[in-house]
Amino acid sequence: MRSDFRARNHPAYWAILVHRISGLLLALFLPFHFWALGQALQGEARLDDFLRWTEQPLLKLAETLLVLALAAHLTGGIRILMLEFLAWRAWQKSLAAAAAGLSIAAGLAFLLNLV
């Protein structure tokens, strides 16, 4: 039981968990994204109404969280590729922290652009 707790408290475990959850959230987002793109096929007025609706602050927050999920999934994927294709080094333990830092930086940069 004790070794199970240590495994779940390891940074690599949390990096894998964030990568998988962000992937699931992005997959759940895709139908909404395709629906939004479909609004353009309904005509210019319909698309303009939809774009006006997206200016709400709650949707801007959701958009920021989406960018954060994209960044987390991207950096987590790069981390996995580095683990797979590069020789193991002690510095690779820090890849989880670097992935998290880059993801948060991308989300904050997007949020600052909205303000």
MODELLER restraints for C-alpha pairs under 7 A, 6 or more apart:
rsr = mdl.restraints
at = mdl.atoms
rsr.add(forms.Gaussian(group=physical.xy_distance, feature=features.Distance(at['CA:7:A'], at['CA:13:A']), mean=6.95, stdev=0.5))
rsr.add(forms.Gaussian(group=physical.xy_distance, feature=features.Distance(at['CA:11:A'], at['CA:96:A']), mean=6.49, stdev=0.5))
rsr.add(forms.Gaussian(group=physical.xy_distance, feature=features.Distance(at['CA:12:A'], at['CA:96:A']), mean=6.35, stdev=0.5))
rsr.add(forms.Gaussian(group=physical.xy_distance, feature=features.Distance(at['CA:15:A'], at['CA:76:A']), mean=6.80, stdev=0.5))
rsr.add(forms.Gaussian(group=physical.xy_distance, feature=features.Distance(at['CA:15:A'], at['CA:96:A']), mean=5.68, stdev=0.5))
rsr.add(forms.Gaussian(group=physical.xy_distance, feature=features.Distance(at['CA:19:A'], at['CA:72:A']), mean=6.50, stdev=0.5))
rsr.add(forms.Gaussian(group=physical.xy_distance, feature=features.Distance(at['CA:19:A'], at['CA:73:A']), mean=5.14, stdev=0.5))
rsr.add(forms.Gaussian(group=physical.xy_distance, feature=features.Distance(at['CA:19:A'], at['CA:76:A']), mean=5.52, stdev=0.5))
rsr.add(forms.Gaussian(group=physical.xy_distance, feature=features.Distance(at['CA:22:A'], at['CA:69:A']), mean=5.12, stdev=0.5))
rsr.add(forms.Gaussian(group=physical.xy_distance, feature=features.Distance(at['CA:22:A'], at['CA:72:A']), mean=6.74, stdev=0.5))
rsr.add(forms.Gaussian(group=physical.xy_distance, feature=features.Distance(at['CA:22:A'], at['CA:73:A']), mean=5.72, stdev=0.5))
rsr.add(forms.Gaussian(group=physical.xy_distance, feature=features.Distance(at['CA:23:A'], at['CA:73:A']), mean=6.23, stdev=0.5))
rsr.add(forms.Gaussian(group=physical.xy_distance, feature=features.Distance(at['CA:39:A'], at['CA:46:A']), mean=6.09, stdev=0.5))
rsr.add(forms.Gaussian(group=physical.xy_distance, feature=features.Distance(at['CA:39:A'], at['CA:47:A']), mean=5.21, stdev=0.5))
rsr.add(forms.Gaussian(group=physical.xy_distance, feature=features.Distance(at['CA:40:A'], at['CA:46:A']), mean=6.98, stdev=0.5))
rsr.add(forms.Gaussian(group=physical.xy_distance, feature=features.Distance(at['CA:40:A'], at['CA:47:A']), mean=5.06, stdev=0.5))
rsr.add(forms.Gaussian(group=physical.xy_distance, feature=features.Distance(at['CA:64:A'], at['CA:107:A']), mean=6.10, stdev=0.5))
rsr.add(forms.Gaussian(group=physical.xy_distance, feature=features.Distance(at['CA:64:A'], at['CA:110:A']), mean=6.57, stdev=0.5))
rsr.add(forms.Gaussian(group=physical.xy_distance, feature=features.Distance(at['CA:64:A'], at['CA:111:A']), mean=6.02, stdev=0.5))
rsr.add(forms.Gaussian(group=physical.xy_distance, feature=features.Distance(at['CA:67:A'], at['CA:107:A']), mean=5.79, stdev=0.5))
rsr.add(forms.Gaussian(group=physical.xy_distance, feature=features.Distance(at['CA:68:A'], at['CA:103:A']), mean=5.93, stdev=0.5))
rsr.add(forms.Gaussian(group=physical.xy_distance, feature=features.Distance(at['CA:68:A'], at['CA:104:A']), mean=6.52, stdev=0.5))
rsr.add(forms.Gaussian(group=physical.xy_distance, feature=features.Distance(at['CA:68:A'], at['CA:106:A']), mean=6.70, stdev=0.5))
rsr.add(forms.Gaussian(group=physical.xy_distance, feature=features.Distance(at['CA:68:A'], at['CA:107:A']), mean=4.66, stdev=0.5))
rsr.add(forms.Gaussian(group=physical.xy_distance, feature=features.Distance(at['CA:71:A'], at['CA:103:A']), mean=4.68, stdev=0.5))
rsr.add(forms.Gaussian(group=physical.xy_distance, feature=features.Distance(at['CA:71:A'], at['CA:106:A']), mean=6.49, stdev=0.5))
rsr.add(forms.Gaussian(group=physical.xy_distance, feature=features.Distance(at['CA:72:A'], at['CA:99:A']), mean=6.90, stdev=0.5))
rsr.add(forms.Gaussian(group=physical.xy_distance, feature=features.Distance(at['CA:72:A'], at['CA:100:A']), mean=6.67, stdev=0.5))
rsr.add(forms.Gaussian(group=physical.xy_distance, feature=features.Distance(at['CA:72:A'], at['CA:103:A']), mean=4.93, stdev=0.5))
rsr.add(forms.Gaussian(group=physical.xy_distance, feature=features.Distance(at['CA:75:A'], at['CA:99:A']), mean=4.93, stdev=0.5))
rsr.add(forms.Gaussian(group=physical.xy_distance, feature=features.Distance(at['CA:75:A'], at['CA:103:A']), mean=6.80, stdev=0.5))
rsr.add(forms.Gaussian(group=physical.xy_distance, feature=features.Distance(at['CA:76:A'], at['CA:99:A']), mean=6.00, stdev=0.5))
rsr.add(forms.Gaussian(group=physical.xy_distance, feature=features.Distance(at['CA:79:A'], at['CA:95:A']), mean=6.11, stdev=0.5))
